Amino acid sequence: MYRLIYDVIQLMLLLYIAIKVSDIKSNDHDR
């Protein structure tokens, strides 16, 4: 059970980081 929760948290962190990186790249591209 705990492993499943850990995997979900890892996926959420990866998605959050990917969105942040894409946002930074898009912001740099706009400028």
TORFI-806104 format. One record per atom (N, C-alpha, C): x, y, z; residue in one letter; chain; residue number from 1. Coordinates in pm, 1 decimal. Layout:
// TORFI-806104
<xx=X, yy=Y, zz=Z, res=A, chain=A, n=NUM>
...
***
This chain:
// TORFI-806104
<xx=85.0, yy=-120.5, zz=0.0, res=M, chain=A, n=1>
<xx=0.0, yy=0.0, zz=0.0, res=M, chain=A, n=1>
<xx=88.3, yy=125.3, zz=0.0, res=M, chain=A, n=1>
<xx=185.2, yy=125.4, zz=89.6, res=Y, chain=A, n=2>
<xx=270.3, yy=245.1, zz=96.8, res=Y, chain=A, n=2>
<xx=347.5, yy=265.3, zz=-33.7, res=Y, chain=A, n=2>
<xx=388.9, yy=152.6, zz=-96.2, res=R, chain=A, n=3>
<xx=463.5, yy=165.1, zz=-222.0, res=R, chain=A, n=3>
<xx=376.8, yy=233.7, zz=-326.8, res=R, chain=A, n=3>
<xx=247.5, yy=201.2, zz=-330.9, res=L, chain=A, n=4>
<xx=158.1, yy=262.6, zz=-429.5, res=L, chain=A, n=4>
<xx=151.8, yy=413.5, zz=-406.2, res=L, chain=A, n=4>
<xx=137.2, yy=454.0, zz=-280.7, res=I, chain=A, n=5>
<xx=130.8, yy=597.9, zz=-248.9, res=I, chain=A, n=5>
<xx=261.6, yy=664.6, zz=-290.3, res=I, chain=A, n=5>
<xx=374.5, yy=598.1, zz=-261.7, res=Y, chain=A, n=6>
<xx=505.3, yy=655.2, zz=-297.0, res=Y, chain=A, n=6>
<xx=515.6, yy=673.3, zz=-448.3, res=Y, chain=A, n=6>
<xx=470.3, yy=572.0, zz=-524.4, res=D, chain=A, n=7>
<xx=475.8, yy=582.2, zz=-670.9, res=D, chain=A, n=7>
<xx=389.9, yy=699.1, zz=-719.5, res=D, chain=A, n=7>
<xx=272.2, yy=716.0, zz=-661.5, res=V, chain=A, n=8>
<xx=183.7, yy=826.1, zz=-703.0, res=V, chain=A, n=8>
<xx=250.5, yy=959.8, zz=-673.5, res=V, chain=A, n=8>
<xx=310.9, yy=972.3, zz=-556.2, res=I, chain=A, n=9>
<xx=378.0, yy=1099.0, zz=-520.3, res=I, chain=A, n=9>
<xx=491.8, yy=1125.7, zz=-618.4, res=I, chain=A, n=9>
<xx=567.0, yy=1020.3, zz=-654.5, res=Q, chain=A, n=10>
<xx=677.5, yy=1038.4, zz=-749.3, res=Q, chain=A, n=10>
<xx=624.5, yy=1088.1, zz=-883.3, res=Q, chain=A, n=10>
<xx=514.3, yy=1028.2, zz=-930.7, res=L, chain=A, n=11>
<xx=456.6, yy=1071.0, zz=-1058.9, res=L, chain=A, n=11>
<xx=412.3, yy=1217.0, zz=-1051.3, res=L, chain=A, n=11>
<xx=349.8, yy=1254.8, zz=-940.1, res=M, chain=A, n=12>
<xx=304.1, yy=1393.4, zz=-924.6, res=M, chain=A, n=12>
<xx=423.2, yy=1488.4, zz=-927.1, res=M, chain=A, n=12>
<xx=531.5, yy=1451.1, zz=-858.7, res=L, chain=A, n=13>
<xx=651.0, yy=1536.8, zz=-856.3, res=L, chain=A, n=13>
<xx=708.0, yy=1549.5, zz=-997.2, res=L, chain=A, n=13>
<xx=714.5, yy=1438.7, zz=-1071.6, res=L, chain=A, n=14>
<xx=768.8, yy=1444.0, zz=-1207.4, res=L, chain=A, n=14>
<xx=682.9, yy=1535.1, zz=-1294.8, res=L, chain=A, n=14>
<xx=550.4, yy=1521.9, zz=-1283.6, res=L, chain=A, n=15>
<xx=461.7, yy=1607.4, zz=-1363.3, res=L, chain=A, n=15>
<xx=481.2, yy=1753.7, zz=-1324.8, res=L, chain=A, n=15>
<xx=489.8, yy=1782.3, zz=-1194.0, res=Y, chain=A, n=16>
<xx=507.9, yy=1919.7, zz=-1146.6, res=Y, chain=A, n=16>
<xx=637.9, yy=1978.6, zz=-1200.9, res=Y, chain=A, n=16>
<xx=745.5, yy=1900.0, zz=-1193.9, res=I, chain=A, n=17>
<xx=875.4, yy=1949.5, zz=-1243.6, res=I, chain=A, n=17>
<xx=868.2, yy=1971.8, zz=-1394.6, res=I, chain=A, n=17>
<xx=806.6, yy=1878.6, zz=-1466.9, res=A, chain=A, n=18>
<xx=797.4, yy=1891.8, zz=-1612.8, res=A, chain=A, n=18>
<xx=720.4, yy=2018.4, zz=-1649.6, res=A, chain=A, n=18>
<xx=610.4, yy=2044.7, zz=-1579.3, res=I, chain=A, n=19>
<xx=530.6, yy=2164.9, zz=-1607.5, res=I, chain=A, n=19>
<xx=612.9, yy=2289.7, zz=-1576.4, res=I, chain=A, n=19>
<xx=684.1, yy=2288.7, zz=-1464.0, res=K, chain=A, n=20>
<xx=765.6, yy=2405.4, zz=-1426.7, res=K, chain=A, n=20>
<xx=872.3, yy=2430.4, zz=-1532.3, res=K, chain=A, n=20>
<xx=940.4, yy=2324.5, zz=-1576.4, res=V, chain=A, n=21>
<xx=1046.3, yy=2340.6, zz=-1677.1, res=V, chain=A, n=21>
<xx=987.0, yy=2393.3, zz=-1807.1, res=V, chain=A, n=21>
<xx=873.3, yy=2338.1, zz=-1848.6, res=S, chain=A, n=22>
<xx=811.1, yy=2382.9, zz=-1973.8, res=S, chain=A, n=22>
<xx=768.8, yy=2529.2, zz=-1960.6, res=S, chain=A, n=22>
<xx=719.1, yy=2567.8, zz=-1842.5, res=D, chain=A, n=23>
<xx=678.6, yy=2707.0, zz=-1821.5, res=D, chain=A, n=23>
<xx=800.4, yy=2798.0, zz=-1832.3, res=D, chain=A, n=23>
<xx=911.1, yy=2758.9, zz=-1772.5, res=I, chain=A, n=24>
<xx=1032.3, yy=2842.2, zz=-1777.3, res=I, chain=A, n=24>
<xx=1079.7, yy=2855.0, zz=-1922.2, res=I, chain=A, n=24>
<xx=1079.3, yy=2742.7, zz=-1996.0, res=K, chain=A, n=25>
<xx=1124.9, yy=2747.1, zz=-2135.0, res=K, chain=A, n=25>
<xx=1032.7, yy=2837.7, zz=-2217.1, res=K, chain=A, n=25>
<xx=902.4, yy=2827.3, zz=-2196.7, res=S, chain=A, n=26>
<xx=808.0, yy=2908.8, zz=-2273.3, res=S, chain=A, n=26>
<xx=827.6, yy=3055.9, zz=-2238.0, res=S, chain=A, n=26>
<xx=852.0, yy=3085.0, zz=-2110.8, res=N, chain=A, n=27>
<xx=873.3, yy=3224.3, zz=-2069.9, res=N, chain=A, n=27>
<xx=999.7, yy=3278.7, zz=-2136.1, res=N, chain=A, n=27>
<xx=1106.9, yy=3199.9, zz=-2136.7, res=D, chain=A, n=28>
<xx=1230.6, yy=3244.7, zz=-2199.7, res=D, chain=A, n=28>
<xx=1207.5, yy=3265.8, zz=-2349.2, res=D, chain=A, n=28>
<xx=1130.8, yy=3177.7, zz=-2411.1, res=H, chain=A, n=29>
<xx=1104.8, yy=3189.4, zz=-2554.5, res=H, chain=A, n=29>
<xx=1025.9, yy=3317.5, zz=-2583.2, res=H, chain=A, n=29>
<xx=930.1, yy=3350.0, zz=-2496.5, res=D, chain=A, n=30>
<xx=849.8, yy=3471.3, zz=-2517.1, res=D, chain=A, n=30>
<xx=940.6, yy=3594.0, zz=-2512.7, res=D, chain=A, n=30>
<xx=1035.2, yy=3595.0, zz=-2421.9, res=R, chain=A, n=31>
<xx=1126.2, yy=3710.4, zz=-2410.8, res=R, chain=A, n=31>
<xx=1230.5, yy=3703.5, zz=-2522.9, res=R, chain=A, n=31>
***
